Amino acid sequence: MNTTGYLGDISDSRPRIFAHRGLVYESDRQVVDENTIDSFELALAAGADYLETDLQLTKDGVAVLFHDSDLSRLVGSKKSISSLTLSELKQIRLPFGGTIPTLQEALEKFPSAKFNLDFKSRSTESPGMAVISAAGAYERVLVSSFSEASRVRALSHSPVPITTSAGSSKVLASYMLARLNMTKQLAHSLADVQALQIPTRMYGIDFTHPRFVEAVFSQNKEIHYWTINEPNEMVTLFALGAHGIVTDRSDIATKVFS
């Protein structure tokens, strides 16, 4: 599949740095809220290459950037994002005074920034892709989802191919195929993605296993590890061959690889 130039060439001296929900720290003190315009500004100022964020949908069908399905973790309210209109959501202040942005606002505010968008629910697929289409942002968006089915459905709403990373079921299948040395089947499994965005370990599986990593690389696919905040681990994973580091501390990551 031919895709747009989202990933582009990679440096030999550092991995791609993905700012997980933006950057909320100055030094070691949190100063802004995650997934807000302020957090994205801090991340870009720190030198992050990509803004990693999450899509939810409001009651009136607006794609907004928020990780959780409800407000309990950040605001202490059990109200779901899907039960509130955009107007109601904009009245809510997050712990550090931030407000929840729409996808459209973020794409317009940062017209040259690249976004890694995690589609959190089926409801976000069509509206989210409509915003990307209206903004002409195909070349600066990577579509991701834990749900492989959701990822595929979201992409079906795009008139052009968009860079994308594998859902959880495809990642697990690819791991088994790689370990069993089933090269042709692995190639087929990974044909429609450009990257695997994965933890180092999950479900008792070591996703840094050399046979798995080498097999993925042999298919010309990238591996981006999340969520990596320790400098030594960043260096170790880059030495392993990781193309990308998804981190809460893009400020630290850029210094590690400077």
C-alpha positions as CSV (number, residue, x, y, z in Angstrom):
1,M,0.0,0.0,0.0
2,N,1.4,3.4,-1.0
3,T,0.9,6.0,1.8
4,T,1.6,9.6,2.3
5,G,4.9,10.8,3.7
6,Y,4.0,10.9,7.4
7,L,7.0,8.9,8.6
8,G,9.6,10.1,6.1
9,D,13.3,9.5,6.5
10,I,14.6,8.6,10.0
11,S,17.8,9.9,11.5
12,D,20.7,7.5,12.3
13,S,21.3,9.4,15.6
14,R,17.9,9.3,17.2
15,P,14.5,7.7,17.1
16,R,11.3,9.4,16.3
17,I,10.0,11.0,19.4
18,F,6.2,10.9,20.0
19,A,4.9,13.1,22.8
20,H,2.4,10.9,24.6
21,R,-0.7,13.2,25.2
22,G,1.6,16.1,24.7
23,L,4.1,17.3,27.4
24,V,2.8,18.4,30.8
25,Y,6.1,19.0,32.6
26,E,8.6,21.8,33.0
27,S,11.6,20.2,34.8
28,D,9.8,17.6,37.0
29,R,6.8,19.7,37.8
30,Q,3.5,19.3,36.1
31,V,2.3,22.7,34.8
32,V,-0.4,21.9,32.2
33,D,-3.0,19.3,31.5
34,E,-2.6,16.3,29.2
35,N,-4.1,16.3,25.7
36,T,-4.5,20.1,25.6
37,I,-3.3,22.8,23.3
38,D,-0.8,23.9,26.0
39,S,0.6,20.4,26.4
40,F,1.1,20.2,22.6
41,E,2.9,23.5,22.5
42,L,5.2,22.4,25.3
43,A,6.0,19.1,23.4
44,L,6.8,20.9,20.2
45,A,8.9,23.4,21.9
46,A,10.8,20.6,23.6
47,G,11.6,19.1,20.2
48,A,9.0,16.3,19.9
49,D,8.6,15.0,16.3
50,Y,5.0,13.8,16.7
51,L,2.0,14.6,19.0
52,E,0.3,11.4,20.3
53,T,-3.3,11.9,21.3
54,D,-6.7,10.3,21.6
55,L,-10.1,10.8,20.1
56,Q,-13.4,10.7,21.8
57,L,-16.8,11.9,20.5
58,T,-19.2,14.4,22.2
59,K,-23.0,14.0,22.4
60,D,-23.3,16.4,19.4
61,G,-20.8,14.5,17.3
62,V,-17.7,16.5,17.6
63,A,-14.3,14.7,17.7
64,V,-12.3,15.9,20.8
65,L,-8.9,15.0,22.2
66,F,-9.3,13.2,25.5
67,H,-7.9,9.8,26.6
68,D,-10.7,8.5,28.9
69,S,-14.3,7.8,28.1
70,D,-15.4,9.7,31.1
71,L,-14.2,12.6,33.4
72,S,-13.6,10.6,36.5
73,R,-9.8,10.4,36.5
74,L,-9.1,14.1,35.8
75,V,-12.1,15.9,37.0
76,G,-13.8,13.5,39.5
77,S,-17.0,13.3,37.5
78,K,-18.5,10.1,36.2
79,K,-20.0,11.9,33.2
80,S,-18.9,10.4,29.9
81,I,-17.6,12.5,27.1
82,S,-20.4,11.1,24.9
83,S,-23.1,12.4,27.3
84,L,-21.9,16.0,27.0
85,T,-22.2,18.5,24.1
86,L,-19.1,20.4,23.0
87,S,-20.5,23.5,24.7
88,E,-20.9,21.7,28.0
89,L,-17.4,20.1,27.6
90,K,-15.8,23.5,27.0
91,Q,-17.1,24.8,30.3
92,I,-15.2,22.1,32.2
93,R,-11.8,23.0,33.6
94,L,-9.1,20.3,34.0
95,P,-6.9,20.2,37.1
96,F,-4.4,22.8,35.7
97,G,-7.0,25.0,34.2
98,G,-6.9,23.5,30.7
99,T,-9.9,22.8,28.4
100,I,-10.5,19.9,26.1
101,P,-9.7,20.7,22.5
102,T,-11.4,19.5,19.4
103,L,-9.4,17.7,16.8
104,Q,-10.1,20.5,14.4
105,E,-8.7,23.1,16.8
106,A,-5.5,21.1,17.2
107,L,-5.0,20.6,13.5
108,E,-5.6,24.3,12.8
109,K,-3.4,25.5,15.7
110,F,-0.5,23.4,14.6
111,P,-0.7,23.3,10.8
112,S,2.7,21.7,10.3
113,A,2.7,19.3,13.3
114,K,2.3,15.5,12.8
115,F,-0.3,13.7,14.9
116,N,-0.6,10.1,16.1
117,L,-4.3,9.7,16.6
118,D,-5.7,6.8,18.7
119,F,-9.4,6.3,17.8
120,K,-10.8,5.2,21.1
121,S,-14.3,4.2,20.1
122,R,-16.3,3.2,17.0
123,S,-18.2,6.4,17.2
124,T,-15.1,8.4,16.5
125,E,-14.2,6.7,13.2
126,S,-16.3,8.6,10.7
127,P,-16.3,12.0,12.4
128,G,-12.6,11.9,13.1
129,M,-11.7,11.0,9.5
130,A,-14.1,13.7,8.3
131,V,-12.1,16.4,10.2
132,I,-8.8,15.0,8.9
133,S,-10.3,15.1,5.4
134,A,-11.6,18.7,5.7
135,A,-8.2,19.8,7.0
136,G,-6.4,18.1,4.2
137,A,-4.2,16.5,6.9
138,Y,-3.7,13.1,5.3
139,E,0.1,13.5,5.2
140,R,0.5,14.5,8.8
141,V,-1.7,11.9,10.6
142,L,-1.1,8.4,11.7
143,V,-4.2,6.4,12.5
144,S,-4.1,4.0,15.4
145,S,-6.4,2.0,17.6
146,F,-6.2,-0.9,20.0
147,S,-9.1,-2.3,18.0
148,E,-7.9,-3.7,14.7
149,A,-11.5,-3.6,13.4
150,S,-11.8,0.1,14.4
151,R,-8.6,1.0,12.7
152,V,-9.7,-0.6,9.5
153,R,-13.1,1.0,9.6
154,A,-11.6,4.4,10.3
155,L,-9.3,4.1,7.3
156,S,-12.2,3.1,5.1
157,H,-13.6,6.6,5.5
158,S,-10.5,8.1,3.9
159,P,-10.3,8.7,0.1
160,V,-6.5,8.3,0.2
161,P,-4.2,5.9,2.0
162,I,-3.0,7.1,5.4
163,T,-0.1,5.9,7.5
164,T,-1.3,3.5,10.2
165,S,-0.1,1.2,13.0
166,A,-1.4,-2.2,13.8
167,G,-4.2,-2.9,16.3
168,S,-3.7,-5.3,19.2
169,S,-4.9,-8.5,17.4
170,K,-2.6,-7.9,14.5
171,V,0.3,-7.3,16.8
172,L,-0.3,-10.5,18.6
173,A,-0.8,-12.5,15.4
174,S,2.4,-11.0,14.0
175,Y,4.3,-11.9,17.1
176,M,3.3,-15.5,16.8
177,L,4.1,-15.6,13.0
178,A,7.5,-14.1,13.6
179,R,8.4,-16.5,16.4
180,L,7.3,-19.4,14.2
181,N,9.3,-18.1,11.3
182,M,6.2,-17.9,9.0
183,T,7.6,-15.2,6.8
184,K,5.0,-15.2,4.1
185,Q,2.2,-15.1,6.5
186,L,3.9,-12.3,8.5
187,A,4.2,-10.3,5.3
188,H,0.5,-10.7,4.6
189,S,-0.4,-9.8,8.1
190,L,1.6,-6.6,8.0
191,A,0.9,-5.6,4.5
192,D,-1.6,-2.8,5.3
193,V,0.4,-1.1,8.2
194,Q,3.6,0.9,8.3
195,A,4.3,0.5,12.0
196,L,3.8,-1.5,15.2
197,Q,3.3,0.7,18.2
198,I,3.7,-1.6,21.2
199,P,4.9,-1.9,24.8
200,T,8.1,-3.7,25.6
201,R,6.1,-6.4,27.4
202,M,2.4,-7.3,27.7
203,Y,0.4,-10.4,28.4
204,G,3.6,-12.1,29.3
205,I,5.1,-11.5,25.9
206,D,8.4,-9.9,25.3
207,F,8.1,-7.6,22.3
208,T,11.8,-6.9,22.4
209,H,12.6,-10.5,21.5
210,P,15.3,-10.4,18.8
211,R,13.5,-12.9,16.5
212,F,10.3,-10.8,16.6
213,V,12.1,-7.5,16.1
214,E,14.2,-8.8,13.3
215,A,11.2,-10.3,11.6
216,V,9.3,-7.1,11.7
217,F,12.3,-5.1,10.4
218,S,12.7,-7.6,7.5
219,Q,9.2,-6.5,6.4
220,N,10.3,-2.9,6.3
221,K,7.9,-2.0,9.1
222,E,8.8,0.3,12.0
223,I,8.5,-0.4,15.7
224,H,7.6,2.3,18.1
225,Y,7.7,1.4,21.8
226,W,5.4,3.0,24.5
227,T,5.4,4.5,27.1
228,I,9.1,5.0,27.7
229,N,10.1,7.6,30.2
230,E,13.5,6.4,31.6
231,P,16.6,7.6,29.6
232,N,18.5,4.3,29.9
233,E,15.5,2.4,28.5
234,M,15.2,4.9,25.6
235,V,18.9,4.3,24.7
236,T,18.6,0.5,25.0
237,L,15.5,0.4,22.8
238,F,17.1,2.6,20.2
239,A,20.2,0.4,20.2
240,L,17.8,-2.6,19.6
241,G,16.6,-0.8,16.5
242,A,13.4,0.9,17.6
243,H,12.4,3.6,15.2
244,G,10.3,5.5,17.6
245,I,9.9,6.2,21.4
246,V,6.4,7.2,22.7
247,T,7.0,9.1,25.9
248,D,5.5,11.3,28.5
249,R,8.8,13.1,28.7
250,S,9.7,14.3,25.2
251,D,11.8,17.0,26.9
252,I,14.0,14.3,28.4
253,A,14.0,12.2,25.2
254,T,15.2,15.0,23.0
255,K,18.1,15.7,25.5
256,V,19.0,12.0,25.6
257,F,19.4,11.9,21.8
258,S,20.8,15.4,21.3
